[in-house]
Every structure is written in C-alpha cells, then in structure tokens.
C-alpha cells in the first residue's frame, strides 16, 4: 500500500474553506497516478506500449470535512485485478490526526490504443505480474 500526500488548495474549497466534494475524485486520480509512476508502470509508459486504462466507475463515501490549508494522506491499494479489469481503493486521512475523511474506489479496464480489451497476462506479462503482486485482499 502506498501513501500520497495532498495539501488542500484554496481554489478547491467553497466559501467556508471546505474542500468541495468533487475534488476527492481528482485526489484519487493523483494518488493512483503517483502509485503507478512509483511502480515503474506510469500512464506514460503504458500508453507508450499501446495500453490505455480508462475509469469505468468511481465512488466516494464522505466521512469528515477537509479544509484549506490542511493536508490529507491518501492510501492506495489494488483490491481486485483480473488481468483485464482492476479495482483500486482509496482512504483519505487527515494528516497528523489520522481522522478518516473519505473512502472510495475506482474501477478500470485495460484497452489497446484502438479501444479493444487487452488481456495483460498474454499481451504485457510484466505489467500483469506487477499488478497481480500489488493486490491487497484485506485492509
């Protein structure tokens, strides 16, 4: 499991300086991108190899408010990976206190640059093995 730190920016807040709910989905993407980059399989590498990984579903459960200029720590874990589909889970904690602010997920599939499903085990075995090794069944 990897942790990503994000500092809430003023433009991400409403008049009460509370982070707008839509930003959490963006923070999930930042954390997921960071996770993939650190693993050596960033989106740029995947796309250079002809693989795209679109989001097919996303969800978030909001638990506690985050305000400007607080920092959050976002944990990223791969919950499910089939070789064609993947589910990534996120937990957003307030830095320092560890208060749970949000929990969420994103679902993805792997496609060729022409939009056809890709079986990574056959097409990109190195990426398949890496993602398979990152599956975390329990929190």
C-alpha positions as CSV (number, residue, x, y, z in Angstrom):
1,X,0.0,0.0,0.0
2,X,1.3,3.4,-1.0
3,X,0.5,6.7,0.7
4,X,0.2,10.0,-1.2
5,X,0.1,13.4,0.5
6,X,-2.1,16.3,-0.9
7,X,-2.3,19.8,0.5
8,X,-5.8,21.3,0.1
9,X,-5.6,24.3,-2.2
10,X,-7.7,27.4,-1.7
11,X,-9.3,27.0,-5.2
12,X,-10.5,23.5,-4.1
13,X,-12.7,25.0,-1.4
14,X,-16.1,26.6,-1.1
15,X,-16.9,29.9,0.7
16,X,-16.5,28.1,4.1
17,X,-13.0,26.9,3.1
18,X,-14.2,23.3,3.0
19,X,-12.9,21.1,0.2
20,X,-15.6,20.6,-2.5
21,X,-16.7,17.0,-2.8
22,X,-15.7,16.8,-6.5
23,X,-12.0,17.2,-5.6
24,X,-11.8,13.9,-3.9
25,X,-12.2,12.1,-7.2
26,X,-9.3,14.2,-8.6
27,X,-7.2,13.4,-5.5
28,X,-7.9,9.7,-6.1
29,X,-6.5,10.1,-9.6
30,X,-3.5,12.0,-8.3
31,X,-2.8,9.2,-5.8
32,X,-3.3,6.4,-8.4
33,X,-1.0,8.2,-10.9
34,X,1.6,8.6,-8.2
35,X,1.3,4.9,-7.3
36,X,1.7,3.8,-10.9
37,X,4.6,6.1,-11.5
38,X,6.5,4.9,-8.4
39,X,5.9,1.3,-9.5
40,X,7.6,2.0,-12.9
41,X,4.3,1.5,-14.8
42,X,3.1,5.0,-15.1
43,X,0.4,6.0,-17.6
44,X,3.0,7.4,-19.9
45,X,4.8,4.0,-20.1
46,X,1.5,2.1,-20.5
47,X,0.4,4.5,-23.3
48,X,3.8,4.2,-25.0
49,X,3.3,0.5,-25.0
50,X,-0.2,0.9,-26.5
51,X,-2.2,0.3,-23.4
52,X,-4.9,2.7,-22.0
53,X,-6.6,2.3,-18.6
54,X,-9.9,4.2,-18.6
55,X,-12.1,4.6,-15.5
56,X,-15.3,2.7,-15.8
57,X,-16.8,3.5,-12.4
58,X,-15.9,5.7,-9.4
59,X,-17.4,6.2,-6.0
60,X,-16.7,8.1,-2.8
61,X,-18.1,8.0,0.8
62,X,-17.5,11.3,2.6
63,X,-16.9,10.9,6.3
64,X,-15.3,14.1,7.6
65,X,-14.7,17.6,6.2
66,X,-11.3,18.8,5.0
67,X,-10.5,22.4,5.0
68,X,-7.9,24.8,3.4
69,X,-4.9,24.5,4.1
70,X,-5.0,21.0,5.7
71,X,-3.0,18.1,4.3
72,X,-4.5,14.7,3.6
73,X,-2.8,11.3,3.3
74,X,-4.3,9.1,0.6
75,X,-3.7,5.4,0.8
76,X,-3.9,3.5,-2.5
77,X,-4.4,-0.2,-2.8
78,X,-5.4,-2.5,-5.6
79,X,-8.3,-4.5,-4.3
80,X,-9.1,-6.6,-7.4
81,X,-7.2,-7.4,-10.6
82,X,-8.3,-9.9,-13.2
83,X,-5.8,-9.1,-16.0
84,X,-8.5,-7.2,-17.9
85,X,-10.1,-5.2,-15.1
86,X,-8.9,-3.6,-11.9
87,X,-10.4,-2.0,-8.8
88,X,-8.4,0.5,-6.8
89,X,-9.4,1.6,-3.3
90,X,-8.6,4.8,-1.6
91,X,-8.7,6.0,2.0
92,X,-8.3,9.7,2.7
93,X,-7.0,10.6,6.2
94,X,-6.3,14.0,7.8
95,X,-2.5,14.3,8.1
96,X,-1.5,14.4,11.8
97,X,-4.7,13.2,13.4
98,X,-5.4,10.2,11.1
99,X,-9.1,11.1,11.0
100,X,-10.8,9.3,8.2
101,X,-12.2,11.9,5.8
102,X,-13.3,9.7,2.8
103,X,-13.2,6.3,1.4
104,X,-13.6,5.4,-2.3
105,X,-12.8,3.3,-5.3
106,X,-12.3,3.4,-9.0
107,X,-12.8,0.6,-11.5
108,X,-10.7,0.4,-14.6
109,X,-10.2,-1.8,-17.7
110,X,-7.2,-2.2,-20.0
111,X,-7.6,-1.4,-23.6
112,X,-5.4,-1.2,-26.7
113,X,-5.0,2.2,-28.2
114,X,-7.6,1.1,-30.7
115,X,-10.1,0.6,-27.9
116,X,-10.2,-3.3,-27.8
117,X,-9.9,-5.1,-24.5
118,X,-6.3,-6.3,-23.6
119,X,-5.5,-9.4,-21.7
120,X,-2.4,-8.3,-19.9
121,X,-1.3,-11.8,-18.9
122,X,-0.8,-12.5,-22.6
123,X,0.0,-9.1,-24.0
124,X,2.0,-7.4,-21.2
125,X,3.1,-10.2,-18.8
126,X,5.5,-7.9,-16.9
127,X,2.7,-5.4,-16.1
128,X,0.3,-8.3,-15.3
129,X,2.7,-9.8,-12.8
130,X,3.4,-6.4,-11.2
131,X,-0.3,-5.6,-10.8
132,X,-1.1,-9.1,-9.6
133,X,1.6,-8.8,-6.9
134,X,0.0,-5.5,-5.7
135,X,-3.5,-6.9,-4.9
136,X,-4.3,-6.3,-1.3
137,X,-7.2,-8.5,-0.1
138,X,-7.6,-7.0,3.4
139,X,-7.2,-3.6,4.8
